[in-house]
Amino acid sequence: MTVSVDMGLDGKGDAVCIDLEELLATRLLVQGNSGSGKSHLLRRLLERSAGHVQQIIIDPEGDFVTLGDEYGHIAIEAAEHSEREIAAFAARVREHRASVVLSLDELEAESQMRCAASFLNALFDAPRDHWYPALVVVDEAQLFAPTGGGEVAEEVRRASLGAMTNLMCRGRKRGLAGVIATQRLAKLAKNVAAEASNFLMGRTFLDIDMARAADLLGMERRQAEQIRDLARGTFLALGPAVSRRPVAIRIGDVVTSARSGSPKLAPLPDAPPEDIKDLLFAPVAEAPVFTPPPAPPAPPKMTSERMIEALAASVPAPSSDVPERPPEELEAVTVDVLRAIVGDADSAFRSPAVLYQDYQVRCRMAGVPRPPLDLAGFVRRLSAARAGIFDLADDGWQAAMDAAAALPDDMLGPFLMVARAARQGEPCPSDSELAASYGTSSPGRVRRLIAYIESRELFVTRVDLAGKRSITIPQLGWTTAAAETA
């Protein structure tokens, strides 16, 4: 299906359109100084393509939330949510194909970059079944993909730049078509700008920006001088989705408007100067004098002997009413608690330290005041439980735990999931199943995980001519049945 988006008129008065299907495959870069009409251009594109394609907008100024009144876009106010919630929203956006505006206007620059990185990464890591086509519009892209470090932490800058690079370089295969707008090309990372094949260049005055714009448009330097003379709302367009030769477009009207418009001249007050002076120099109310409340009397100093007695009295004496329970009962309590924790869907998103506190509380509720596992032991048992292995008394499972001793704790779950399938002769777990036990939704991370375990000589992976995978654990002599990887 071909959808043409009418963007405006050229110098001859003919309509200039953008091929939406081609745009999804080739991406778009918009550049222009402040006041050149970039936001107006983006709004025209979004309004005219609404209803034809899903739209996801990263909005640092909160100007595009008004699209919701006319076109049903859902506004996500980032300041009201945590980073984990933002990532969860992004996954749901891809699943339900909702058009949304991520409004970042109430956040500081570093928080904006961190939030945008989490949101874009979650869009990028969505399962393959949710790779529907979507326009991902990023306004003021130089904030999220800067050429160099600024006043933000280097970790945050790298995360934001990496997310933008994934969007522009690798997003096409996942259905994500980047549309980025920037005030200055010189401030935008080159590896992000270079991935766009369509360009709409607005008015700019600095030589370095004109030189980069001319280079992207394939123009000579003397031809690039016309960029300085462009009127507000007029852009030079080039690219397979617009035109094979540079063409000037006067962007058409829009239906909605931004929450913050351009400043307009207004008449000054006509009051006499004497009245204005009286208003300015009116007496300022005195600030109330704050009198701090009297400090409470200091407690009497405690002698060392009395302090020792008080500390001794604060420690409860061991109760003889709670008999020691046999190891079999303690193991049964541990297994029941682990089943309850793993059965909680939210446990996959909680840290092991938080889950260990939950484990201790559940043990006390079961009548075990001193949990039998320390934190390290709990983490390994939790990984085994997530792989469906609760009873480690079996020599075979203990051998599997010993074989995985050289792996990091977070890799133990996927290893044991494969080990369980191999021991029981079941099909090899799919990438999605391994991803769930590893705490991710990215198939790429699962493939890197398997390659790492192979490098430790714990896995031997085979893929037959039908594309089905089987995994052997050489140390144990177990092999899974062949199965699809998806």
C-alpha positions as CSV (number, residue, x, y, z in Angstrom):
1,M,0.0,0.0,0.0
2,T,1.4,3.4,-1.0
3,V,0.5,6.4,1.1
4,S,1.5,9.9,0.0
5,V,1.8,12.5,2.8
6,D,1.2,16.0,1.4
7,M,3.8,18.3,3.0
8,G,3.2,21.6,1.1
9,L,4.0,23.4,-2.1
10,D,7.1,23.9,-4.2
11,G,8.1,27.1,-6.0
12,K,5.7,26.4,-8.9
13,G,2.7,25.8,-6.6
14,D,2.7,22.0,-7.1
15,A,2.2,19.7,-4.1
16,V,5.2,17.9,-2.7
17,C,4.5,14.6,-1.0
18,I,6.5,12.1,1.1
19,D,6.1,8.4,0.3
20,L,5.3,7.0,3.7
21,E,6.3,3.4,2.9
22,E,9.6,4.6,1.5
23,L,10.1,6.8,4.5
24,L,9.7,3.8,6.8
25,A,12.6,2.1,5.0
26,T,15.0,5.1,4.6
27,R,14.5,7.4,7.7
28,L,14.5,11.3,7.8
29,L,16.7,14.1,9.1
30,V,15.3,17.6,9.6
31,Q,17.6,20.5,10.3
32,G,17.1,24.2,10.9
33,N,17.9,27.0,13.3
34,S,15.5,27.9,16.1
35,G,12.4,29.5,14.6
36,S,12.9,28.0,11.1
37,G,9.8,25.8,11.4
38,K,11.1,22.4,12.3
39,S,8.3,21.6,14.9
40,H,5.7,22.9,12.4
41,L,7.1,20.5,9.8
42,L,7.1,17.5,12.1
43,R,3.5,18.3,13.2
44,R,2.4,18.5,9.5
45,L,4.0,15.1,8.9
46,L,2.5,13.5,12.0
47,E,-1.0,15.0,11.3
48,R,-1.1,13.9,7.7
49,S,0.2,10.4,8.4
50,A,-1.9,9.8,11.5
51,G,-4.2,6.8,11.0
52,H,-1.8,5.2,8.5
53,V,1.1,4.3,10.7
54,Q,1.9,4.1,14.5
55,Q,3.6,7.2,15.8
56,I,6.0,7.4,18.7
57,I,7.3,10.9,19.7
58,I,10.1,11.8,22.0
59,D,9.2,15.3,22.9
60,P,11.7,17.2,25.2
61,E,9.5,20.4,25.3
62,G,6.1,18.8,25.7
63,D,4.7,20.6,22.6
64,F,3.3,17.5,20.8
65,V,0.9,16.3,23.5
66,T,-1.8,18.4,21.8
67,L,-2.0,15.7,19.1
68,G,-4.0,13.6,21.5
69,D,-7.0,16.0,21.4
70,E,-7.4,15.6,17.6
71,Y,-5.7,12.3,16.7
72,G,-5.9,10.2,19.9
73,H,-2.2,10.2,20.8
74,I,-1.6,9.1,24.4
75,A,0.7,11.5,26.5
76,I,3.2,9.9,28.8
77,E,4.4,12.4,31.4
78,A,7.9,11.0,32.1
79,A,8.3,13.0,35.3
80,E,5.4,11.1,36.9
81,H,6.9,7.6,36.4
82,S,10.0,5.6,37.3
83,E,12.6,4.5,34.7
84,R,11.4,0.9,35.0
85,E,7.8,2.0,34.4
86,I,8.9,4.0,31.3
87,A,10.6,0.8,29.9
88,A,7.4,-1.2,30.6
89,F,5.3,1.4,28.8
90,A,7.5,1.2,25.7
91,A,7.1,-2.6,25.6
92,R,3.3,-2.2,25.8
93,V,3.4,0.6,23.1
94,R,5.0,-1.9,20.7
95,E,2.6,-4.7,21.6
96,H,-0.6,-2.7,21.3
97,R,0.6,-0.4,18.5
98,A,-0.5,2.7,20.3
99,S,0.6,6.2,19.1
100,V,2.1,8.0,22.1
101,V,4.0,11.2,23.0
102,L,6.7,10.8,25.6
103,S,6.8,14.3,27.2
104,L,10.1,15.1,28.9
105,D,9.6,18.8,29.5
106,E,9.6,18.6,33.4
107,L,12.9,16.7,33.6
108,E,16.5,18.1,33.7
109,A,18.8,17.4,30.7
110,E,20.4,14.3,32.3
111,S,17.1,12.8,33.3
112,Q,15.7,13.4,29.8
113,M,18.6,11.5,28.3
114,R,18.3,8.7,30.8
115,C,14.6,8.4,30.2
116,A,14.8,8.5,26.4
117,A,17.5,5.9,26.4
118,S,15.4,3.5,28.5
119,F,12.3,4.1,26.3
120,L,14.2,3.7,23.0
121,N,16.0,0.6,24.2
122,A,12.7,-1.1,25.3
123,L,11.2,-0.3,21.9
124,F,14.3,-1.8,20.3
125,D,14.3,-5.0,22.5
126,A,10.6,-5.8,21.9
127,P,9.9,-9.4,20.9
128,R,9.9,-10.2,17.1
129,D,6.1,-10.7,17.1
130,H,5.7,-7.0,18.0
131,W,7.9,-5.6,15.2
132,Y,5.2,-3.5,13.6
133,P,6.1,-0.5,11.5
134,A,6.2,2.8,13.5
135,L,7.5,6.3,13.0
136,V,9.8,7.3,15.9
137,V,10.1,11.1,15.9
138,V,12.8,12.6,18.1
139,D,12.7,16.4,18.4
140,E,15.9,18.3,19.4
141,A,17.9,15.1,18.6
142,Q,21.2,16.9,19.4
143,L,20.2,16.6,23.1
144,F,20.1,12.8,22.9
145,A,22.9,12.2,20.4
146,P,25.5,14.9,21.1
147,T,28.8,15.0,19.3
148,G,30.8,15.3,22.6
149,G,30.4,15.2,26.3
150,G,28.7,18.0,28.1
151,E,27.5,18.6,31.7
152,V,25.9,15.1,32.0
153,A,27.5,12.0,33.3
154,E,29.5,10.0,30.7
155,E,27.5,6.9,31.4
156,V,24.2,8.7,30.7
157,R,25.6,10.2,27.5
158,R,26.8,6.8,26.2
159,A,23.5,5.2,27.0
160,S,21.5,7.9,25.2
161,L,23.8,7.9,22.2
162,G,23.7,4.1,21.9
163,A,19.9,4.1,22.0
164,M,19.8,6.8,19.2
165,T,22.4,4.9,17.2
166,N,20.4,1.7,17.4
167,L,17.3,3.5,16.3
168,M,18.9,5.0,13.2
169,C,21.3,2.2,12.3
170,R,19.4,-1.0,13.2
171,G,15.8,0.0,13.8
172,R,14.6,-0.6,10.3
173,K,14.6,-4.4,10.6
174,R,12.5,-4.0,13.8
175,G,10.0,-1.7,12.1
176,L,11.3,1.5,13.7
177,A,11.7,4.4,11.3
178,G,13.7,7.2,12.8
179,V,12.6,10.8,12.1
180,I,15.0,13.1,13.9
181,A,15.1,16.9,14.0
182,T,18.0,19.1,15.2
183,Q,18.8,22.8,15.4
184,R,22.5,22.3,14.5
185,L,24.0,19.4,12.5
186,A,27.4,20.2,14.0
187,K,26.1,19.2,17.5
188,L,24.5,16.0,16.3
189,A,26.6,12.8,16.3
190,K,27.7,12.0,12.7
191,N,27.0,8.2,12.9
192,V,23.4,9.1,13.8
193,A,22.8,11.7,11.1
194,A,24.6,9.7,8.4
195,E,22.0,6.9,8.6
196,A,19.2,9.0,7.2
197,S,18.6,8.9,3.5
198,N,16.0,11.7,3.4
199,F,16.7,15.3,4.3
200,L,14.7,18.5,4.9
201,M,17.1,21.4,5.5
202,G,15.8,24.7,6.8
203,R,17.3,28.0,7.4
204,T,20.8,28.1,9.1
205,F,23.5,30.7,9.3
206,L,26.6,29.1,10.7
207,D,29.2,28.1,8.1
208,I,29.9,24.7,9.7
209,D,26.2,23.8,9.7
210,M,25.8,24.9,6.1
211,A,28.9,22.9,5.0
212,R,27.4,19.7,6.6
213,A,24.0,20.4,5.1
214,A,25.5,20.9,1.7
215,D,27.5,17.7,2.0
216,L,24.3,15.7,2.9
217,L,22.4,17.3,0.0
218,G,25.3,16.8,-2.5
219,M,25.5,20.5,-3.2
220,E,28.5,22.7,-3.9
221,R,29.5,25.4,-1.4
222,R,28.2,28.3,-3.5
223,Q,24.9,26.5,-3.9
224,A,24.7,26.0,-0.2
225,E,24.5,29.7,0.4
226,Q,20.8,29.5,-0.5
227,I,20.2,27.7,2.8
228,R,20.9,31.0,4.6
229,D,18.2,32.7,2.5
230,L,15.4,30.3,3.1
231,A,12.2,31.8,4.5
232,R,10.7,30.5,7.7
233,G,8.7,27.4,7.1
234,T,10.6,26.6,3.8
235,F,12.9,23.6,3.6
236,L,15.1,22.1,0.9
237,A,14.1,18.4,0.5
238,L,16.1,15.5,-0.9
239,G,15.8,11.8,-0.7
240,P,14.1,8.7,-2.1
241,A,10.9,9.3,-0.2
242,V,10.6,13.0,-1.4
243,S,12.6,13.9,-4.5
244,R,15.7,12.8,-6.3
245,R,16.8,16.4,-6.7
246,P,16.8,19.1,-4.1
247,V,13.4,20.9,-4.1
248,A,12.2,23.8,-1.9
249,I,9.0,23.1,0.0
250,R,6.8,25.6,1.7
251,I,5.3,23.5,4.5
252,G,1.5,23.6,4.7
253,D,-0.9,24.4,7.5
254,V,-1.5,22.2,10.5
255,V,-4.6,21.5,12.6
256,T,-3.2,21.4,16.1
257,S,-0.8,23.8,17.8
258,A,1.9,23.6,20.4
259,R,1.3,24.4,24.0
260,S,3.9,27.1,23.8
261,G,3.7,29.3,20.8
262,S,6.1,31.9,19.4
263,P,6.3,35.2,21.2
264,K,4.1,37.9,19.7
265,L,4.4,41.7,20.1
266,A,1.8,43.1,22.5
267,P,1.1,46.8,23.3
268,L,2.9,48.1,26.4
269,P,0.8,49.4,29.4
270,D,-0.3,53.0,29.0
271,A,-0.1,53.8,32.8
272,P,1.8,57.0,33.7
273,P,5.4,56.4,34.8
274,E,4.6,57.6,38.3
275,D,2.0,54.8,38.7
276,I,4.5,52.2,37.4
277,K,7.1,53.5,39.9
278,D,4.7,53.2,42.8
279,L,3.9,49.6,41.8
280,L,7.6,48.7,41.6
281,F,8.7,50.3,44.9
282,A,5.6,49.3,46.9
283,P,6.7,48.3,50.5
284,V,7.7,44.7,50.7
285,A,6.1,42.7,53.5
286,E,8.6,41.8,56.3
287,A,9.4,38.1,56.4
288,P,8.1,36.5,59.6
289,V,10.7,36.0,62.2
290,F,11.2,32.3,62.9
291,T,11.8,31.5,66.6
292,P,13.1,27.9,66.9
293,P,11.4,25.9,69.6
294,P,13.5,25.3,72.8
295,A,15.7,22.3,72.5
296,P,14.7,19.3,74.6
297,P,16.8,18.7,77.6
298,A,19.8,16.4,77.0
299,P,19.4,12.9,78.4
300,P,21.7,12.2,81.3
301,K,24.9,10.6,80.3
302,M,25.0,6.8,80.8
303,T,27.9,5.2,82.4
304,S,29.7,2.4,80.6
305,E,28.4,-0.2,83.1
306,R,24.7,0.9,82.6
307,M,25.2,1.0,78.8
308,I,26.4,-2.6,78.8
309,E,23.5,-3.7,80.9
310,A,21.0,-1.9,78.6
311,L,22.5,-3.5,75.5
312,A,22.4,-6.9,77.2
313,A,18.7,-6.4,78.1
314,S,17.8,-5.4,74.5
315,V,18.9,-8.8,73.1
316,P,16.1,-11.3,73.5
317,A,17.1,-14.5,75.2
318,P,16.9,-17.6,73.1
319,S,13.5,-19.1,73.3
320,S,13.3,-22.7,74.4
321,D,9.7,-22.9,73.0
322,V,11.0,-23.0,69.4
323,P,12.6,-26.4,68.9
324,E,15.2,-27.0,66.2
325,R,13.6,-28.4,63.1
326,P,15.1,-31.3,61.2
327,P,16.9,-30.5,57.9
328,E,14.2,-32.2,55.8
329,E,11.6,-29.8,57.2
330,L,13.8,-26.8,56.6
331,E,14.4,-27.9,53.0
332,A,10.6,-28.4,52.5
333,V,10.0,-24.8,53.8
334,T,12.7,-23.5,51.4
335,V,11.2,-25.3,48.4
336,D,7.7,-23.9,49.2
337,V,9.0,-20.4,49.6
338,L,10.9,-20.6,46.4
339,R,7.9,-21.8,44.5
340,A,5.9,-18.9,45.9
341,I,8.5,-16.3,44.9
342,V,9.0,-17.7,41.4
343,G,5.2,-17.9,40.9
344,D,5.0,-14.1,41.5
345,A,5.2,-12.5,38.0
346,D,6.8,-9.3,39.4
347,S,9.7,-11.2,41.0
348,A,11.5,-11.3,37.6
349,F,12.0,-7.5,37.9
350,R,13.2,-7.4,41.5
351,S,16.8,-7.6,42.6
352,P,18.1,-10.7,44.4
353,A,18.7,-8.7,47.6
354,V,15.0,-7.6,47.7
355,L,13.8,-11.2,47.0
356,Y,16.1,-12.4,49.8
357,Q,14.3,-10.2,52.3
358,D,11.0,-11.6,51.0
359,Y,12.5,-15.1,51.5
360,Q,13.4,-14.3,55.1
361,V,10.0,-12.9,55.9
362,R,8.2,-16.0,54.3
363,C,10.5,-18.3,56.3
364,R,9.6,-16.6,59.6
365,M,5.9,-16.8,58.7
366,A,6.4,-20.6,58.2
367,G,7.9,-20.9,61.7
368,V,11.6,-20.8,60.7
369,P,13.1,-17.8,62.5
370,R,16.6,-18.3,61.1
371,P,16.4,-19.0,57.3
372,P,18.7,-21.9,56.3
373,L,20.2,-20.1,53.2
374,D,22.5,-17.1,53.2
375,L,22.3,-14.5,50.3
376,A,24.8,-16.3,48.1
377,G,23.1,-19.6,48.5
378,F,19.7,-18.1,48.0
379,V,20.7,-16.5,44.7
380,R,21.9,-19.9,43.3
381,R,18.8,-21.7,44.5
382,L,16.6,-18.9,43.0
383,S,18.3,-19.4,39.6
384,A,17.7,-23.1,39.9
385,A,14.0,-22.5,40.8
386,R,13.5,-20.2,37.8
387,A,14.8,-23.1,35.7
388,G,12.2,-25.4,37.3
389,I,14.6,-27.2,39.6
390,F,13.6,-27.1,43.2
391,D,15.0,-30.3,44.7
392,L,18.8,-30.3,44.6
393,A,19.2,-33.5,46.7
394,D,19.3,-35.4,43.4
395,D,23.0,-36.2,42.5
396,G,22.4,-35.2,38.9
397,W,21.3,-31.7,39.7
398,Q,24.1,-31.3,42.1
399,A,26.5,-32.3,39.3
400,A,24.9,-29.7,37.1
401,M,25.4,-27.0,39.8
402,D,29.0,-28.0,40.2
403,A,29.5,-27.8,36.4
404,A,28.1,-24.3,36.4
405,A,30.3,-23.1,39.3
406,A,32.5,-21.1,36.9
407,L,29.5,-19.1,35.5
408,P,28.2,-15.8,36.9
409,D,25.1,-16.1,39.0
410,D,22.9,-14.5,36.5
411,M,23.8,-17.1,33.9
412,L,23.0,-20.1,36.1
413,G,19.2,-20.0,35.4
414,P,19.6,-20.4,31.5
415,F,22.3,-23.0,32.0
416,L,20.1,-25.1,34.3
417,M,17.0,-24.7,32.0
418,V,19.1,-26.2,29.2
419,A,20.4,-28.9,31.6
420,R,16.9,-29.9,32.7
421,A,15.7,-30.2,29.1
422,A,18.9,-32.2,28.2
423,R,18.6,-34.6,31.2
424,Q,14.9,-35.3,30.5
425,G,15.4,-35.5,26.7
426,E,13.1,-32.6,26.1
427,P,13.3,-30.1,23.2
428,C,16.0,-27.4,23.5
429,P,14.5,-24.2,25.2
430,S,13.7,-21.4,22.7
431,D,15.4,-18.0,22.7
432,S,12.3,-16.5,24.3
433,E,12.3,-19.0,27.2
434,L,16.0,-18.5,27.8
435,A,15.5,-14.7,27.7
436,A,12.8,-14.9,30.3
437,S,15.1,-16.8,32.7
438,Y,17.9,-14.4,32.0
439,G,15.7,-11.3,32.7
440,T,15.7,-9.9,29.2
441,S,13.5,-9.8,26.0
442,S,16.4,-9.4,23.5
443,P,17.2,-12.4,21.3
444,G,20.6,-10.9,20.6
445,R,21.5,-11.1,24.3
446,V,20.5,-14.7,24.4
447,R,22.7,-15.6,21.5
448,R,25.6,-13.8,23.1
449,L,24.9,-15.7,26.4
450,I,25.0,-19.1,24.6
451,A,28.2,-18.1,22.8
452,Y,29.8,-17.2,26.1
453,I,28.8,-20.5,27.8
454,E,30.2,-22.3,24.7
455,S,33.5,-20.4,25.2
456,R,33.7,-21.9,28.7
457,E,33.3,-25.4,27.1
458,L,30.0,-26.0,29.0
459,F,27.8,-26.1,25.9
460,V,28.2,-27.6,22.4
461,T,25.5,-26.2,20.1
462,R,24.4,-27.9,16.9
463,V,22.0,-26.6,14.3
464,D,20.7,-29.1,11.7
465,L,19.7,-28.4,8.1
466,A,16.2,-27.7,9.2
467,G,17.4,-24.9,11.4
468,K,16.6,-26.7,14.7
469,R,19.0,-26.4,17.6
470,S,20.2,-29.0,20.1
471,I,22.6,-28.4,23.0
472,T,25.0,-30.9,24.6
473,I,26.6,-30.5,28.0
474,P,29.8,-32.4,27.6
475,Q,30.7,-32.6,31.3
476,L,27.4,-34.3,32.1
477,G,26.8,-36.2,28.9
478,W,23.3,-34.8,28.4
479,T,21.8,-33.6,25.1
480,T,18.5,-31.8,24.4
481,A,16.2,-32.8,21.6
482,A,16.4,-30.5,18.5
483,A,13.9,-27.7,18.4
484,E,13.2,-24.4,16.8
485,T,15.1,-21.4,18.3
486,A,12.2,-18.9,18.0
